[in-house]
Each structure stands twice: as structure tokens, then as C-alpha cells.
Amino acid sequence: RYSPLFKYSPISLILISFMWVTTSFFMGTTKI
């Protein structure tokens, strides 16, 4: 029941985290 959500949750979290880090770094570099 919770197998698919639990399995796909980490992938989505990692992807969002990677995007956030890239955006933060890009914005930080552009700002500075």
C-alpha cells in the first residue's frame, strides 16, 4: 500500500533538493 509512495518519495526529495541547491548556488553567485 505505502510501498510505491515510500519508494518514489526519496527520488522526488533528492531531485527537489538538487534543484534547490542548484538554484540557490546560481542565485547566490548572481547576487554576489
C-alpha positions as CSV (number, residue, x, y, z in Angstrom):
1,R,0.0,0.0,0.0
2,Y,2.6,2.5,1.0
3,S,5.4,0.8,-0.9
4,P,5.2,2.9,-4.1
5,L,4.9,6.2,-2.3
6,F,7.8,5.3,0.1
7,K,9.8,4.2,-2.9
8,Y,9.2,7.2,-5.1
9,S,9.4,9.7,-2.2
10,P,13.3,9.6,-1.8
11,I,13.8,10.1,-5.6
12,S,11.5,13.1,-5.6
13,L,13.1,14.5,-2.5
14,I,16.6,14.1,-3.9
15,L,15.6,15.7,-7.2
16,I,13.9,18.7,-5.4
17,S,16.9,19.1,-3.1
18,F,19.3,19.0,-6.1
19,M,17.2,21.6,-7.9
20,W,17.0,23.8,-4.8
21,V,20.8,23.6,-4.3
22,T,21.5,24.5,-7.9
23,T,19.0,27.4,-7.8
24,S,20.4,28.6,-4.5
25,F,24.0,28.4,-5.8
26,F,23.1,30.2,-9.1
27,M,21.1,32.9,-7.3
28,G,23.9,33.4,-4.7
29,T,26.6,33.6,-7.4
30,T,24.5,36.1,-9.4
31,K,23.6,38.1,-6.4
32,I,27.2,38.3,-5.2
